[in-house]
Amino acid sequence: MKISSKKKLILSIAFSIVINGAIPVLVYNLLLGHFSSFVSLLLATLIPLGDNLYRVVKFRKADAFGIFMLTGFLLSLAAFVLGGNERLILLRESMVTGLLGLIFLGSLFFAKPLIYHFAIRFSASNQGEKKGQFTKNWEIPYFRFVLRVMTAIWGIALLGEAAVKIVLVYELSISSFLAVSQIIFYCFIGVAILFTIIYRRYAKKRLDLIIHN
């Protein structure tokens, strides 16, 4: 990865943390003097929602994170309609994350796990060529094993993030939870990404040896 690409990636992550973490916390605390905790929290969640809606409109497509936030917002509205309190709203992302984790793990029982489809979708510059290569590699038992391991790790990471946040939402104050919520999310996702990068490099070397032997 070129330095410029790394710099753009770091700036993108930093911007996402500010929009989805720091600013909502600030807005929540500022609104507390004028509205109830429930209303303040609901209004604070509109900030990351607006950012992701903008990205959907601008790029004409929804990414995984955008869908995550939109689904979370719908769960927030459902919690409001059902008379939920602010802690129930805070759990909305954990509900979505946990559900995604279950979907990852559930895909292990199908012919091809989610990581197989994601790898084709997000890493291919030439979709037809990449799909053909993946189809060919899928015949190799080790390749299937690698993708299933990656899928399992992502499923466990997402479920783990959800479990930790579900516990903390009832142990911490609303303000404290908002401050650490995104940190917890990025820590779990960061570990999953780091594992994927390291394991992919190791697996690629071993796969090359299998193919050429």
C-alpha positions as CSV (number, residue, x, y, z in Angstrom):
1,M,0.0,0.0,0.0
2,K,1.4,3.4,-1.0
3,I,2.0,6.1,1.7
4,S,-0.7,8.3,0.2
5,S,-3.1,5.4,0.4
6,K,-2.2,4.7,4.0
7,K,-2.6,8.4,4.8
8,K,-6.1,8.5,3.2
9,L,-7.1,5.3,5.1
10,I,-6.0,6.8,8.4
11,L,-7.8,10.1,7.8
12,S,-10.9,8.2,6.7
13,I,-10.9,6.2,10.0
14,A,-10.2,9.3,12.1
15,F,-13.1,11.1,10.4
16,S,-15.4,8.2,11.0
17,I,-14.5,8.1,14.7
18,V,-15.2,11.8,15.0
19,I,-18.5,11.7,13.2
20,N,-19.8,8.5,14.7
21,G,-18.3,8.9,18.2
22,A,-17.0,12.2,19.4
23,I,-19.6,14.6,17.9
24,P,-22.6,12.5,19.0
25,V,-21.2,12.5,22.6
26,L,-20.7,16.3,22.5
27,V,-24.2,16.9,21.1
28,Y,-25.8,14.5,23.6
29,N,-24.2,16.4,26.5
30,L,-25.1,19.8,25.1
31,L,-28.8,18.8,24.5
32,L,-29.2,17.4,28.0
33,G,-29.7,20.9,29.4
34,H,-32.7,21.5,27.1
35,F,-34.2,18.0,26.4
36,S,-34.7,14.7,28.2
37,S,-32.0,12.1,28.1
38,F,-34.1,10.0,25.7
39,V,-34.7,12.9,23.2
40,S,-31.0,14.0,23.4
41,L,-29.8,10.6,22.6
42,L,-32.2,10.1,19.7
43,L,-31.1,13.5,18.2
44,A,-27.4,12.6,18.7
45,T,-27.9,9.4,16.7
46,L,-29.1,11.5,13.7
47,I,-25.5,12.8,13.1
48,P,-23.9,9.5,12.0
49,L,-27.2,8.6,10.2
50,G,-27.0,11.8,8.2
51,D,-23.3,11.2,7.3
52,N,-24.1,7.7,6.0
53,L,-27.2,8.8,4.1
54,Y,-25.0,11.5,2.4
55,R,-22.5,8.8,1.4
56,V,-25.3,6.6,0.0
57,V,-26.6,9.4,-2.1
58,K,-23.2,10.6,-3.2
59,F,-21.8,7.2,-4.3
60,R,-25.2,5.8,-5.4
61,K,-24.7,2.7,-3.4
62,A,-24.9,1.5,0.2
63,D,-21.9,0.1,1.9
64,A,-21.9,-2.3,4.8
65,F,-21.4,0.4,7.4
66,G,-24.1,2.5,5.9
67,I,-26.6,-0.4,6.1
68,F,-25.4,-1.0,9.6
69,M,-26.3,2.6,10.7
70,L,-29.6,2.6,8.8
71,T,-30.7,-0.6,10.4
72,G,-29.6,0.7,13.8
73,F,-31.8,3.8,13.2
74,L,-34.8,1.7,12.3
75,L,-34.3,-0.3,15.5
76,S,-34.1,2.9,17.4
77,L,-37.5,4.0,16.0
78,A,-38.9,0.6,16.9
79,A,-37.6,1.0,20.4
80,F,-39.2,4.4,20.6
81,V,-42.6,3.2,19.3
82,L,-42.5,0.3,21.8
83,G,-41.8,2.7,24.6
84,G,-38.1,1.8,25.0
85,N,-35.8,3.9,27.2
86,E,-32.4,5.4,26.2
87,R,-30.5,2.3,27.2
88,L,-32.6,0.2,24.7
89,I,-31.7,2.7,22.0
90,L,-28.0,2.3,22.9
91,L,-28.4,-1.4,22.4
92,R,-29.6,-1.0,18.8
93,E,-26.1,-1.2,17.2
94,S,-25.3,-4.2,19.4
95,M,-28.4,-5.9,18.2
96,V,-27.4,-5.3,14.6
97,T,-23.7,-6.3,15.2
98,G,-24.8,-9.5,17.0
99,L,-27.2,-10.3,14.2
100,L,-24.4,-9.8,11.6
101,G,-22.2,-12.0,13.7
102,L,-24.8,-14.8,13.7
103,I,-25.2,-14.4,9.9
104,F,-21.4,-14.8,9.4
105,L,-21.4,-17.9,11.6
106,G,-24.6,-19.2,10.0
107,S,-23.1,-18.9,6.5
108,L,-20.5,-21.6,7.6
109,F,-23.3,-24.1,7.1
110,F,-23.8,-23.2,3.5
111,A,-21.8,-24.1,0.4
112,K,-19.8,-20.9,0.5
113,P,-19.3,-18.6,3.5
114,L,-19.8,-14.9,3.4
115,I,-16.1,-14.1,3.2
116,Y,-16.0,-15.9,-0.2
117,H,-18.6,-13.5,-1.6
118,F,-17.1,-10.4,0.2
119,A,-13.6,-11.2,-1.1
120,I,-14.9,-11.3,-4.7
121,R,-16.9,-8.1,-4.2
122,F,-14.4,-5.9,-2.5
123,S,-10.9,-7.0,-3.7
124,A,-11.5,-7.5,-7.4
125,S,-10.4,-4.9,-10.0
126,N,-11.5,-7.3,-12.7
127,Q,-14.6,-9.0,-11.4
128,G,-14.9,-11.7,-14.1
129,E,-11.2,-12.7,-13.8
130,K,-11.3,-12.6,-10.0
131,K,-14.4,-14.7,-9.8
132,G,-12.9,-17.3,-12.1
133,Q,-9.8,-17.5,-10.0
134,F,-11.9,-17.9,-6.8
135,T,-14.0,-20.6,-8.4
136,K,-10.8,-22.4,-9.3
137,N,-9.2,-22.0,-5.9
138,W,-12.4,-23.1,-4.2
139,E,-11.6,-26.7,-5.4
140,I,-8.6,-26.7,-3.1
141,P,-9.5,-27.9,0.4
142,Y,-7.0,-25.5,2.1
143,F,-8.5,-22.5,0.4
144,R,-12.0,-23.5,1.6
145,F,-10.6,-23.9,5.1
146,V,-9.0,-20.5,5.1
147,L,-12.2,-18.7,4.0
148,R,-14.2,-20.5,6.6
149,V,-11.7,-19.6,9.4
150,M,-11.9,-15.9,8.4
151,T,-15.7,-16.1,8.3
152,A,-15.7,-17.7,11.8
153,I,-13.3,-15.0,13.2
154,W,-15.5,-12.2,11.9
155,G,-18.6,-13.8,13.3
156,I,-17.0,-14.3,16.7
157,A,-15.6,-10.7,16.7
158,L,-19.0,-9.2,15.9
159,L,-20.8,-11.3,18.5
160,G,-18.0,-10.5,21.1
161,E,-18.5,-6.7,20.4
162,A,-22.2,-7.0,20.9
163,A,-21.8,-9.0,24.1
164,V,-19.4,-6.5,25.7
165,K,-21.5,-3.5,24.8
166,I,-24.7,-5.2,26.1
167,V,-23.0,-5.7,29.5
168,L,-21.5,-2.1,29.6
169,V,-24.7,-0.4,28.7
170,Y,-26.2,-1.4,32.0
171,E,-22.9,-0.9,34.0
172,L,-22.0,2.6,32.7
173,S,-23.8,6.0,32.6
174,I,-25.2,7.0,29.3
175,S,-22.5,9.6,28.7
176,S,-19.7,7.2,29.6
177,F,-21.1,4.5,27.4
178,L,-21.3,6.9,24.4
179,A,-17.7,7.8,25.0
180,V,-16.4,4.2,24.8
181,S,-19.0,2.6,22.5
182,Q,-17.2,3.4,19.2
183,I,-13.8,2.6,20.8
184,I,-15.1,-0.8,21.6
185,F,-16.5,-1.2,18.1
186,Y,-13.3,-0.2,16.4
187,C,-11.1,-2.3,18.7
188,F,-13.0,-5.5,17.8
189,I,-13.2,-4.6,14.1
190,G,-9.5,-3.6,14.2
191,V,-8.5,-6.9,15.7
192,A,-10.6,-8.8,13.1
193,I,-9.0,-6.8,10.3
194,L,-5.5,-7.3,11.6
195,F,-6.0,-11.0,11.9
196,T,-7.4,-11.1,8.3
197,I,-4.4,-9.2,6.9
198,I,-1.8,-11.4,8.7
199,Y,-3.6,-14.7,8.2
200,R,-4.3,-13.8,4.5
201,R,-0.6,-13.3,3.9
202,Y,0.4,-16.5,5.6
203,A,-2.4,-18.4,3.8
204,K,-1.5,-17.0,0.4
205,K,2.1,-18.2,0.7
206,R,1.0,-21.7,1.7
207,L,-1.7,-21.7,-1.0
208,D,0.9,-20.8,-3.7
209,L,3.1,-23.7,-2.5
210,I,0.1,-26.1,-2.8
211,I,-0.8,-24.8,-6.3
212,H,2.7,-25.0,-7.7
213,N,3.6,-28.4,-6.1
